[in-house]
Amino acid sequence: MPIDFIVAAFWLWLAGAGLALVRRLVPLVRVLLGAGGISAIIAALTTLPGNTASLVLPMHLAGQGVTLHFSPAALWLMGFGLVPAVLACWLGSPRAEGRRAWLLGAGISLIGVLGVFGLQDGMAFLIAWELMSLGSATMILGEGLHLHAGRPTLFMLGLLEVGTMALVAALLLLDHASSGMSFAGFVAAAPNLSGGLQLSVGLLLVLGFGAKLGLLPFYEWFPGAYGSASGATGALLSGVILNAAFFGLSRGLLGWLPAAGTPWTSTLAVIIVALAVVSSILAALYAFQQEDWRTLLSLSTAENAAIAVAMLGVSLLFRQDGLGSLAGLAWTVAMLHLAGHALAKGGLFLTADGISRVNGSYAIAQSGLLRRSTWPFGLGALFAAMSLAAMPPQAGFVSEWYVFQTVFQGFHLSALLGRLVLALAGAGLALTAAIALATFIKVFGIGLLGDGHRSDNPCMPRTISAAVFVLGIAVFVLAVGMPVWLGALDWAVWAQFGAHSAQQMRSGWLLVPLTAKFEFISPSLLAISMPLLALVPLGLLIAARRRFVVRKAPVWYGGLRQDTRQVSTTALSFANALRTFYSFIYRPTADTAREHHQDNAYFVKRLAFTHEVAPIFGPYLFSPVIRGMWLLAGKLRKLQSGNLNFYIALIGGLLIIILAITLI
């Protein structure tokens, strides 16, 4: 049975986490974690488009049984998210000293992921949710890639705990309405929720799950935490962990809130769409300015998660208006988008680890690496970058095409506000797509395709090249086989929305937004026609080279001899135009420090140039909170007086309060 493969995955991950701290067993732990991931992937492949049987675990929490059950949506997101996770576990952290702690954190995170996807009660779910956060922090701190990794990790944990408190509040409200923490009870009690309670629970769920998804203002923990970790950590955080957070939000909004339309549901949907679109724009803008592979890819993760959440809000809008087919379309698009994103982002995060091993740095700089590496690596990295840039025929192009086709259907909504929101959302998502295209042109063009000056550096390690190639090909296979893949979600859409939207999104080998009369594409045919069309310019180029002599001349450089180091395009110069245009958002700063010779102050020994873009929420939201916490900590330090009589009096006062509460 498929559930047996999932149980096997749990025990393999538990064994891997338990043995991770034994130095001699590191290779075995890698195999165990990877084998657990493969076992869960097999469970997804053999179960979809159905769901697994329910498994009652031999344990109780708060007097309630614990059940494990995986829906088609859970299997879809978990299966695609685990593909890069398996490869990341096999490769491990690039820092040998931190591999044991990293493997421990990876095992803990994967166990938490399994619980978030499968557990069916609030108490066990919260434990699994916290295990994901604990495992993520363990991976980052265990690697020790950054001397000051503690501060961004604590910042991450602080914001994630804000989200957890919001989830606790939402679950307690639902528990009060249903008299139990079972998710089945939440679904049964959903029609009885008042309008105000619906809105409150919905906003708390968005706040709670949005902390991991990177909705504003939470995306500001992404660059610091990801930038202190390896690409392997990023592959897990941006893949299966992100997918688990989205699954939780989707289950909460679509299952725990009533399906029947109320004005409160429309208000919640509008808030979600607006919040997600603004988050995607800001995350894309700040990703474009990054000069480190990990920080850029992390903000791109927040951008793509926000796009998926926007589609979830659009699905709520359509469902509120009784448009089940369009609601299923929007939800299915979000699922497709996250599947392609997990594969492509995992490939580029592992590419970042390879660049670090070769160049000794994660900086986006011209190094000539692609020219010195094997073609499978280049092909895999190219496919991954094309997908994240939404270029045809890759999976990212398919999902973003569906995104726009979905928001274009806003004219079906009865309310003017809904139609206006979807029109503005389409404009905002178009801006996001344009910035993302420029971002990954920068990543691939400068970081890989750029002609470097360090030709003595080694090429990409073969293990990483193979992993990137596998993920790149997986992205391509997902896009080309999309007419087939859609069938895996049809039952889930029918169960959720009462419509066969997934089946209606294809017409033979054409992909359509429910009807071929509106619009259509075919990535399957594009994969055949594009190489054939490329033969035309290639033939013209070959003919021209035979007829005309190619001359190479240096570019005019002010009458001076050209220095390729000085004139090469850098990450800063590529992004500076957009930084200037959007300076009202970036608020850029540039400082130049001069260090002079000790003997003669006239001569400059060293010139240091630094440039930054200012975060939006840090100075005005997070910094005041941090200052307030330090002030409160200073006041509470007086409790540590060392006076025994004071401690006895404090304990006595607490006992009196406890007795008073008990008697009342």
C-alpha positions as CSV (number, residue, x, y, z in Angstrom):
1,M,0.0,0.0,0.0
2,P,1.2,3.6,-0.7
3,I,0.8,4.5,3.0
4,D,3.5,1.9,3.8
5,F,6.0,3.8,1.6
6,I,5.3,6.9,3.6
7,V,5.7,5.1,6.9
8,A,9.0,3.7,5.5
9,A,10.0,7.3,4.7
10,F,9.3,8.4,8.3
11,W,11.5,5.6,9.8
12,L,14.3,6.2,7.3
13,W,14.3,9.9,8.1
14,L,14.1,9.2,11.9
15,A,17.0,6.8,11.6
16,G,19.0,9.3,9.6
17,A,18.4,12.1,12.1
18,G,19.3,9.8,15.0
19,L,22.6,8.6,13.4
20,A,23.6,12.0,11.9
21,L,25.9,13.0,14.8
22,V,28.1,9.9,14.4
23,R,31.0,11.0,12.2
24,R,31.7,7.7,10.6
25,L,28.1,7.2,9.6
26,V,27.7,10.4,7.5
27,P,27.6,8.5,4.2
28,L,25.0,6.1,5.6
29,V,22.9,9.0,6.8
30,R,22.9,10.6,3.4
31,V,21.7,7.3,1.9
32,L,19.0,7.0,4.6
33,L,17.6,10.5,4.0
34,G,17.7,10.2,0.3
35,A,16.0,6.8,0.4
36,G,13.3,8.2,2.6
37,G,12.6,10.9,0.1
38,I,12.5,8.3,-2.8
39,S,10.1,6.2,-0.8
40,A,7.7,9.2,-0.3
41,I,8.0,10.1,-4.0
42,I,7.0,6.5,-4.9
43,A,4.0,6.8,-2.6
44,A,2.9,10.0,-4.5
45,L,3.4,8.5,-7.9
46,T,1.5,5.3,-7.1
47,T,-1.3,7.1,-5.3
48,L,-2.2,10.1,-7.5
49,P,-4.8,11.1,-8.6
50,G,-6.3,9.4,-5.5
51,N,-5.4,9.8,-1.8
52,T,-3.9,7.4,0.7
53,A,-5.7,5.3,3.2
54,S,-6.0,6.8,6.7
55,L,-3.5,5.5,9.3
56,V,-4.3,5.8,13.0
57,L,-1.0,6.2,14.9
58,P,-0.6,4.4,18.2
59,M,-0.5,7.6,20.2
60,H,-2.8,10.3,21.7
61,L,-2.4,14.0,22.1
62,A,-4.7,15.8,24.6
63,G,-6.9,12.7,24.7
64,Q,-7.3,12.7,20.9
65,G,-6.1,10.1,18.5
66,V,-3.5,11.0,15.8
67,T,-4.3,10.2,12.2
68,L,-2.1,10.3,9.1
69,H,-3.8,10.9,5.7
70,F,-2.5,12.3,2.5
71,S,-4.8,14.1,0.0
72,P,-3.9,14.4,-3.7
73,A,-2.8,18.0,-3.2
74,A,-0.5,16.9,-0.4
75,L,1.0,14.1,-2.5
76,W,1.5,16.5,-5.5
77,L,3.3,19.2,-3.5
78,M,5.3,16.7,-1.4
79,G,6.3,14.6,-4.4
80,F,7.7,17.5,-6.5
81,G,9.3,19.2,-3.5
82,L,11.1,16.0,-2.4
83,V,12.9,15.6,-5.8
84,P,15.5,18.4,-5.1
85,A,15.5,17.5,-1.4
86,V,16.7,14.0,-2.2
87,L,19.6,15.3,-4.3
88,A,20.4,17.9,-1.7
89,C,20.6,15.2,1.0
90,W,22.9,13.1,-1.2
91,L,25.2,16.0,-1.9
92,G,25.0,17.4,1.6
93,S,26.5,20.7,2.9
94,P,29.6,21.9,1.0
95,R,31.3,22.5,4.4
96,A,32.7,19.2,5.7
97,E,32.7,20.4,9.4
98,G,29.0,21.1,9.3
99,R,27.7,18.1,7.5
100,R,26.6,16.1,10.5
101,A,24.6,19.0,12.0
102,W,23.2,19.7,8.6
103,L,22.0,16.1,8.1
104,L,20.4,16.2,11.6
105,G,18.5,19.4,10.7
106,A,17.5,18.0,7.3
107,G,16.1,14.8,8.9
108,I,14.1,16.9,11.5
109,S,12.8,19.2,8.8
110,L,11.6,16.3,6.6
111,I,9.8,14.6,9.5
112,G,8.1,17.9,10.2
113,V,7.2,18.2,6.5
114,L,5.6,14.7,6.5
115,G,3.5,15.7,9.5
116,V,2.3,19.0,8.0
117,F,1.2,17.2,4.8
118,G,-0.5,14.3,6.5
119,L,-1.6,14.9,10.1
120,Q,-5.3,15.6,10.6
121,D,-5.5,17.4,14.0
122,G,-4.3,20.7,15.2
123,M,-2.1,19.6,18.2
124,A,0.0,17.2,16.1
125,F,0.1,19.7,13.2
126,L,1.6,22.4,15.4
127,I,4.3,20.0,16.6
128,A,5.2,19.1,13.0
129,W,5.1,22.8,12.0
130,E,7.6,23.6,14.8
131,L,9.8,20.7,13.7
132,M,10.2,22.3,10.3
133,S,11.4,25.6,11.9
134,L,13.8,23.7,14.3
135,G,15.2,21.7,11.5
136,S,15.8,24.8,9.3
137,A,17.6,26.6,12.1
138,T,19.7,23.5,12.8
139,M,20.8,23.3,9.1
140,I,21.7,26.9,9.0
141,L,23.6,27.1,12.3
142,G,25.2,23.6,11.9
143,E,26.9,24.5,8.6
144,G,28.8,27.5,10.1
145,L,29.2,29.1,6.7
146,H,28.9,32.6,8.2
147,L,30.6,33.9,11.3
148,H,27.5,35.9,12.3
149,A,24.8,33.4,11.2
150,G,23.2,33.5,14.7
151,R,21.6,36.9,14.3
152,P,19.7,36.2,11.0
153,T,18.7,32.7,12.2
154,L,17.2,34.2,15.4
155,F,15.5,36.8,13.3
156,M,14.1,34.0,11.2
157,L,12.9,32.1,14.2
158,G,11.4,35.2,15.8
159,L,9.3,35.9,12.8
160,L,8.3,32.3,12.4
161,E,7.2,32.2,16.0
162,V,5.0,35.2,15.3
163,G,3.4,33.1,12.6
164,T,3.1,30.1,14.9
165,M,1.2,32.2,17.5
166,A,-1.2,33.3,14.8
167,L,-1.8,29.7,13.8
168,V,-2.4,28.8,17.5
169,A,-4.9,31.6,17.7
170,A,-6.7,30.5,14.5
171,L,-6.8,26.8,15.7
172,L,-8.2,27.8,19.1
173,L,-11.0,29.8,17.4
174,L,-11.8,26.9,15.2
175,D,-11.6,24.5,18.2
176,H,-14.1,26.7,20.0
177,A,-16.5,26.5,17.0
178,S,-16.1,22.8,16.5
179,S,-15.5,21.6,20.1
180,G,-12.3,19.7,19.0
181,M,-9.0,20.1,17.2
182,S,-9.7,17.6,14.5
183,F,-9.5,19.0,11.0
184,A,-12.6,17.0,10.1
185,G,-14.4,18.8,12.8
186,F,-13.2,22.2,11.4
187,V,-14.7,21.3,8.0
188,A,-18.0,20.2,9.6
189,A,-18.3,23.4,11.6
190,A,-17.3,25.7,8.8
191,P,-20.9,26.5,7.7
192,N,-21.7,27.7,11.2
193,L,-18.9,30.2,11.5
194,S,-20.0,33.8,11.7
195,G,-18.8,36.4,9.2
196,G,-16.5,38.1,11.7
197,L,-15.0,34.8,12.8
198,Q,-14.4,33.8,9.2
199,L,-12.4,36.9,8.5
200,S,-10.5,36.7,11.8
201,V,-9.5,33.0,11.2
202,G,-8.6,33.7,7.5
203,L,-6.3,36.6,8.4
204,L,-4.7,34.6,11.2
205,L,-4.0,31.8,8.8
206,V,-2.5,34.1,6.2
207,L,-0.3,35.6,8.9
208,G,0.7,32.2,10.3
209,F,1.5,30.5,7.0
210,G,2.7,33.7,5.4
211,A,5.6,33.8,7.8
212,K,7.2,30.8,6.1
213,L,5.9,31.7,2.6
214,G,7.6,35.1,2.7
215,L,4.6,37.3,2.3
216,L,5.3,40.9,3.4
217,P,6.7,41.8,5.8
218,F,8.1,38.4,6.5
219,Y,10.2,38.1,3.3
220,E,12.8,40.2,5.0
221,W,14.1,37.2,6.9
222,F,14.8,35.4,3.7
223,P,18.1,37.1,2.5
224,G,19.8,36.9,5.9
225,A,18.9,33.3,6.7
226,Y,19.4,31.9,3.2
227,G,22.6,33.9,2.8
228,S,24.0,32.3,6.0
229,A,23.3,28.8,4.6
230,S,24.3,26.6,1.7
231,G,22.5,26.0,-1.5
232,A,21.5,22.5,-0.2
233,T,19.6,24.2,2.7
234,G,18.0,26.6,0.2
235,A,16.9,23.7,-1.9
236,L,14.9,22.2,1.0
237,L,13.6,25.6,2.3
238,S,12.4,26.7,-1.2
239,G,11.1,23.3,-2.2
240,V,9.3,20.8,0.1
241,I,9.2,23.1,3.1
242,L,7.7,26.0,1.1
243,N,5.2,23.6,-0.5
244,A,4.2,22.3,2.9
245,A,3.5,25.9,4.1
246,F,1.4,26.6,1.0
247,F,-0.5,23.3,1.5
248,G,-1.4,24.3,5.0
249,L,-2.7,27.7,3.9
250,S,-4.7,26.2,1.1
251,R,-6.2,23.6,3.3
252,G,-7.1,26.2,5.9
253,L,-8.7,28.8,3.6
254,L,-10.5,26.3,1.3
255,G,-11.5,23.6,3.9
256,W,-11.8,25.2,7.3
257,L,-13.7,28.2,6.1
258,P,-17.3,27.9,4.6
259,A,-17.6,27.4,0.9
260,A,-20.9,29.3,0.8
261,G,-20.3,32.9,-0.2
262,T,-20.4,35.7,2.3
263,P,-19.3,39.3,2.1
264,W,-16.5,38.4,4.6
265,T,-15.1,35.8,2.3
266,S,-14.9,38.4,-0.6
267,T,-13.1,40.8,1.7
268,L,-10.6,38.2,2.8
269,A,-10.0,37.2,-0.8
270,V,-9.4,40.8,-1.9
271,I,-6.9,41.2,1.0
272,I,-5.0,38.1,0.1
273,V,-4.8,39.0,-3.6
274,A,-3.6,42.5,-2.9
275,L,-1.1,41.4,-0.2
276,A,0.3,38.6,-2.4
277,V,0.7,40.8,-5.5
278,V,2.5,43.6,-3.6
279,S,4.7,41.0,-2.0
280,S,5.6,39.5,-5.3
281,I,6.6,42.9,-6.7
282,L,8.7,43.9,-3.8
283,A,10.4,40.6,-3.6
284,A,11.2,40.6,-7.3
285,L,12.6,44.2,-7.1
286,Y,14.9,43.3,-4.2
287,A,15.9,40.0,-5.7
288,F,17.1,41.9,-8.8
289,Q,19.6,44.0,-6.7
290,Q,21.3,41.0,-5.0
291,E,24.9,40.1,-5.7
292,D,24.9,36.7,-3.9
293,W,23.4,33.6,-5.5
294,R,21.6,32.6,-2.3
295,T,20.1,35.9,-1.3
296,L,18.8,36.5,-4.9
297,L,17.3,33.0,-5.1
298,S,15.7,33.4,-1.7
299,L,13.9,36.6,-2.6
300,S,12.9,34.9,-5.9
301,T,11.4,32.1,-3.7
302,A,9.3,34.7,-1.8
303,E,8.2,36.2,-5.2
304,N,7.0,32.8,-6.5
305,A,5.3,31.9,-3.3
306,A,3.4,35.2,-3.4
307,I,2.3,34.4,-7.0
308,A,0.9,31.0,-5.8
309,V,-0.9,32.7,-2.8
310,A,-2.3,35.3,-5.2
311,M,-3.9,32.4,-7.2
312,L,-5.3,31.0,-4.0
313,G,-6.9,34.4,-3.3
314,V,-8.3,34.5,-6.9
315,S,-9.7,31.0,-6.3
316,L,-11.5,32.2,-3.2
317,L,-13.0,35.1,-5.2
318,F,-14.3,32.8,-7.9
319,R,-15.7,30.3,-5.4
320,Q,-17.4,33.1,-3.5
321,D,-19.2,34.0,-6.8
322,G,-20.3,30.4,-7.4
323,L,-17.8,29.9,-10.3
324,G,-16.5,26.5,-9.3
325,S,-14.7,25.8,-12.6
326,L,-12.7,29.1,-12.5
327,A,-12.0,28.6,-8.8
328,G,-10.6,25.1,-9.6
329,L,-8.5,26.6,-12.5
330,A,-6.9,29.2,-10.2
331,W,-6.1,26.6,-7.5
332,T,-4.7,24.2,-10.0
333,V,-2.5,26.9,-11.5
334,A,-1.0,27.5,-8.0
335,M,-0.2,23.8,-7.7
336,L,1.5,23.7,-11.1
337,H,3.5,26.9,-10.3
338,L,4.9,25.5,-7.1
339,A,5.7,22.1,-8.7
340,G,7.8,23.8,-11.4
341,H,9.3,26.2,-8.9
342,A,10.5,23.5,-6.5
343,L,12.4,21.7,-9.3
344,A,13.9,24.8,-11.0
345,K,14.9,26.6,-7.7
346,G,16.5,23.4,-6.4
347,G,18.6,23.2,-9.5
348,L,19.9,26.7,-9.2
349,F,20.5,26.4,-5.4
350,L,22.7,23.4,-6.1
351,T,24.4,25.3,-8.9
352,A,25.2,28.0,-6.2
353,D,26.9,25.3,-4.1
354,G,29.0,24.3,-7.1
355,I,30.0,27.8,-7.8
356,S,31.1,28.2,-4.2
357,R,33.2,25.1,-4.4
358,V,34.9,26.3,-7.6
359,N,35.2,30.0,-6.9
360,G,35.3,30.0,-3.1
361,S,32.4,32.5,-3.1
362,Y,28.6,32.7,-3.7
363,A,29.1,36.0,-5.5
364,I,27.4,36.6,-8.8
365,A,30.4,37.4,-10.9
366,Q,31.9,36.5,-14.3
367,S,34.1,33.5,-13.9
368,G,33.8,31.6,-17.2
369,L,32.4,28.6,-15.3
370,L,30.0,27.5,-17.9
371,R,32.7,27.3,-20.6
372,R,34.8,25.1,-18.4
373,S,32.0,22.7,-17.3
374,T,30.3,19.8,-19.0
375,W,27.3,20.3,-21.3
376,P,24.8,18.5,-19.0
377,F,25.4,21.0,-16.2
378,G,24.9,23.9,-18.6
379,L,21.7,22.4,-20.0
380,G,20.2,21.7,-16.6
381,A,21.1,25.2,-15.3
382,L,19.7,26.8,-18.5
383,F,16.4,24.9,-18.2
384,A,16.1,25.9,-14.6
385,A,16.8,29.6,-15.2
386,M,14.5,29.6,-18.2
387,S,11.7,28.2,-16.1
388,L,12.1,30.8,-13.3
389,A,12.3,33.5,-16.0
390,A,9.0,32.2,-17.5
391,M,10.6,31.5,-20.9
392,P,9.0,28.9,-23.2
393,P,8.6,26.0,-23.2
394,Q,9.6,25.5,-19.6
395,A,7.3,24.8,-16.7
396,G,7.5,28.3,-15.3
397,F,6.3,29.7,-18.7
398,V,3.3,27.3,-18.6
399,S,2.3,28.2,-15.0
400,E,2.7,31.9,-15.5
401,W,0.8,31.8,-18.8
402,Y,-2.0,30.1,-16.8
403,V,-1.7,32.8,-14.1
404,F,-2.5,35.6,-16.6
405,Q,-5.2,33.6,-18.4
406,T,-6.8,33.1,-14.9
407,V,-6.8,36.8,-13.9
408,F,-8.1,37.7,-17.4
409,Q,-11.2,35.7,-16.5
410,G,-12.1,38.4,-13.9
411,F,-14.9,39.7,-16.1
412,H,-17.0,36.7,-15.0
413,L,-17.2,38.1,-11.5
414,S,-20.4,39.9,-10.6
415,A,-18.9,42.5,-8.3
416,L,-17.1,45.5,-9.7
417,L,-14.5,45.3,-6.9
418,G,-13.5,41.8,-7.8
419,R,-13.1,42.6,-11.5
420,L,-11.0,45.7,-10.6
421,V,-8.8,43.7,-8.2
422,L,-8.1,41.1,-10.8
423,A,-7.3,43.7,-13.4
424,L,-4.8,45.4,-11.1
425,A,-3.4,42.0,-10.0
426,G,-2.7,41.2,-13.7
427,A,-0.8,44.5,-14.1
428,G,1.2,43.8,-10.9
429,L,2.0,40.3,-11.9
430,A,3.1,41.5,-15.3
431,L,5.6,43.8,-13.7
432,T,6.8,40.9,-11.5
433,A,7.3,38.7,-14.5
434,A,9.3,41.4,-16.3
435,I,11.6,41.9,-13.3
436,A,12.0,38.1,-12.9
437,L,13.0,37.8,-16.5
438,A,15.7,40.4,-16.1
439,T,16.8,38.8,-12.8
440,F,17.5,35.4,-14.3
441,I,19.2,36.9,-17.3
442,K,21.5,38.5,-14.8
443,V,22.0,35.3,-12.9
444,F,22.7,33.1,-15.9
445,G,24.4,35.7,-18.1
446,I,26.8,37.1,-15.5
447,G,27.0,34.2,-13.0
448,L,27.5,31.4,-15.5
449,L,27.8,32.6,-19.1
450,G,30.1,35.5,-18.3
451,D,33.6,35.2,-19.6
452,G,35.9,35.0,-16.5
453,H,39.5,35.8,-16.0
454,R,40.3,32.8,-13.8
455,S,40.7,30.1,-16.3
456,D,42.9,28.1,-13.9
457,N,39.9,27.4,-11.6
458,P,38.5,23.9,-11.8
459,C,35.2,23.1,-13.5
460,M,31.9,22.2,-11.8
461,P,32.1,19.0,-9.7
462,R,30.5,16.0,-11.5
463,T,28.1,15.2,-8.7
464,I,26.6,18.7,-8.7
465,S,26.6,18.7,-12.5
466,A,24.5,15.5,-12.5
467,A,22.1,16.8,-9.9
468,V,21.5,20.1,-11.8
469,F,21.1,18.2,-15.0
470,V,18.4,15.9,-13.5
471,L,16.5,18.8,-12.0
472,G,16.7,20.8,-15.3
473,I,15.4,17.8,-17.3
474,A,12.7,17.3,-14.7
475,V,11.5,20.9,-15.3
476,F,11.4,20.3,-19.0
477,V,9.6,17.0,-18.6
478,L,7.0,18.6,-16.4
479,A,6.3,21.3,-19.0
480,V,6.3,19.0,-22.0
481,G,4.1,16.4,-20.3
482,M,1.7,18.9,-18.7
483,P,-1.3,17.5,-20.6
484,V,-0.6,14.2,-18.8
485,W,0.3,15.7,-15.4
486,L,-2.9,17.6,-15.1
487,G,-4.8,14.4,-14.7
488,A,-3.2,13.9,-11.4
489,L,-5.0,16.9,-9.9
490,D,-8.5,16.4,-11.4
491,W,-9.9,14.4,-8.5
492,A,-8.6,16.9,-6.0
493,V,-10.2,19.8,-7.9
494,W,-13.5,17.9,-8.1
495,A,-13.5,17.1,-4.4
496,Q,-12.7,20.8,-3.5
497,F,-14.7,22.7,-6.1
498,G,-17.1,20.2,-7.7
499,A,-15.7,20.8,-11.2
500,H,-13.3,18.9,-13.5
501,S,-11.2,22.0,-14.0
502,A,-7.9,20.1,-14.5
503,Q,-9.4,18.0,-17.3
504,Q,-10.8,21.2,-18.9
505,M,-7.3,22.7,-18.9
506,R,-6.2,20.5,-21.8
507,S,-7.5,19.7,-25.2
508,G,-5.4,17.0,-26.6
509,W,-1.9,18.3,-26.5
510,L,-3.1,21.9,-26.2
511,L,-3.3,23.7,-22.9
512,V,-6.3,25.9,-22.5
513,P,-7.9,28.0,-19.8
514,L,-11.0,25.8,-19.6
515,T,-11.9,26.5,-23.3
516,A,-9.9,26.5,-26.5
517,K,-11.9,29.4,-27.7
518,F,-10.3,31.8,-25.3
519,E,-6.6,31.0,-25.7
520,F,-4.2,28.1,-26.0
521,I,-0.5,27.0,-26.0
522,S,1.3,23.7,-26.4
523,P,4.6,23.3,-24.7
524,S,4.7,19.7,-26.1
525,L,4.6,21.1,-29.6
526,L,6.9,24.0,-28.8
527,A,9.6,21.5,-27.6
528,I,9.5,20.1,-31.1
529,S,9.0,23.2,-33.2
530,M,11.5,25.5,-31.4
531,P,14.6,23.4,-32.3
532,L,13.3,23.1,-35.8
533,L,12.8,26.8,-36.2
534,A,16.3,27.4,-34.7
535,L,17.7,25.6,-37.8
536,V,16.9,28.6,-39.9
537,P,19.1,31.2,-38.2
538,L,21.8,28.6,-37.7
539,G,21.8,27.9,-41.4
540,L,22.0,31.6,-42.2
541,L,24.9,31.9,-39.8
542,I,26.8,29.0,-41.3
543,A,26.2,30.4,-44.8
544,A,27.3,33.9,-43.8
545,R,30.5,32.6,-42.2
546,R,31.4,30.8,-45.5
547,R,30.8,33.9,-47.5
548,F,32.1,36.6,-45.3
549,V,35.3,36.7,-43.2
550,V,34.6,37.4,-39.5
551,R,36.8,40.1,-38.1
552,K,37.2,40.7,-34.4
553,A,38.2,44.2,-33.2
554,P,38.4,45.6,-29.7
555,V,35.7,47.9,-28.4
556,W,36.6,51.7,-28.4
557,Y,37.6,52.5,-24.8
558,G,38.4,56.2,-24.8
559,G,41.6,55.8,-26.8
560,L,43.1,53.6,-24.1
561,R,44.0,49.9,-24.2
562,Q,41.0,47.9,-23.2
563,D,41.1,46.1,-19.8
564,T,38.5,43.4,-19.9
565,R,38.4,43.4,-16.1
566,Q,37.3,47.0,-16.0
567,V,34.8,46.9,-18.8
568,S,33.1,43.6,-17.9
569,T,29.5,43.8,-16.8
570,T,29.0,43.3,-13.1
571,A,25.9,42.4,-11.0
572,L,25.8,46.1,-9.9
573,S,26.2,47.6,-13.3
574,F,23.5,45.3,-14.7
575,A,21.0,46.3,-12.0
576,N,21.9,49.9,-11.5
577,A,19.4,51.3,-14.1
578,L,16.5,49.7,-12.4
579,R,17.9,50.8,-9.0
580,T,17.9,54.4,-10.2
581,F,14.4,54.2,-11.7
582,Y,12.9,52.7,-8.5
583,S,15.0,54.7,-6.1
584,F,11.9,55.7,-4.2
585,I,11.6,52.0,-3.2
586,Y,15.2,51.0,-2.9
587,R,16.5,54.3,-1.3
588,P,20.0,53.3,-2.4
589,T,23.2,54.3,-0.5
590,A,26.8,54.4,-1.8
591,D,29.9,55.1,0.3
592,T,33.5,55.3,-0.7
593,A,36.3,54.9,1.9
594,R,39.9,55.8,1.1
595,E,42.9,54.3,2.9
596,H,46.1,56.3,2.4
597,H,49.8,55.2,2.7
598,Q,51.3,55.8,6.1
599,D,54.4,57.5,4.7
600,N,52.6,59.9,2.3
601,A,48.9,60.8,2.9
602,Y,48.7,62.1,-0.7
603,F,48.8,58.6,-2.2
604,V,45.7,56.4,-1.9
605,K,46.5,52.8,-0.9
606,R,43.1,51.3,-1.0
607,L,39.7,52.5,-2.2
608,A,36.6,50.7,-0.8
609,F,33.2,51.1,-2.4
610,T,30.1,49.9,-0.7
611,H,26.5,50.1,-1.8
612,E,23.2,49.0,-0.3
613,V,19.5,49.2,-0.8
614,A,17.4,50.0,2.3
615,P,14.8,47.5,3.5
616,I,11.2,48.7,3.7
617,F,10.0,47.1,6.9
618,G,13.3,46.7,8.9
619,P,13.8,50.3,10.0
620,Y,10.1,51.0,10.7
621,L,8.7,47.7,12.0
622,F,11.3,45.3,13.1
623,S,13.9,47.7,14.6
624,P,11.4,49.4,17.0
625,V,10.2,46.0,18.1
626,I,13.8,44.8,18.8
627,R,14.6,48.0,20.7
628,G,11.4,47.5,22.8
629,M,12.5,43.9,23.6
630,W,15.9,45.1,24.7
631,L,14.3,47.7,26.9
632,L,11.9,45.1,28.4
633,A,14.9,42.7,29.0
634,G,16.7,45.5,30.8
635,K,13.8,46.0,33.1
636,L,13.3,42.3,33.7
637,R,16.9,41.9,34.7
638,K,16.0,43.4,38.1
639,L,14.3,40.2,38.9
640,Q,17.8,38.5,39.0
641,S,18.7,40.4,42.1
642,G,20.3,37.4,43.9
643,N,18.2,38.1,47.0
644,L,16.8,34.8,48.4
645,N,14.0,36.5,50.3
646,F,12.8,38.2,47.0
647,Y,12.8,34.8,45.2
648,I,10.8,33.2,48.1
649,A,8.3,36.1,48.0
650,L,8.0,35.8,44.2
651,I,7.3,32.0,44.4
652,G,4.7,32.6,47.2
653,G,2.9,35.2,45.2
654,L,2.7,32.9,42.2
655,L,1.3,30.1,44.4
656,I,-1.4,32.4,45.7
657,I,-2.3,33.4,42.2
658,I,-2.5,29.8,41.1
659,L,-4.7,28.8,44.0
660,A,-7.0,31.8,43.4
661,I,-7.4,30.8,39.8
662,T,-8.1,27.2,40.8
663,L,-10.8,28.2,43.3
664,I,-12.5,30.6,40.9
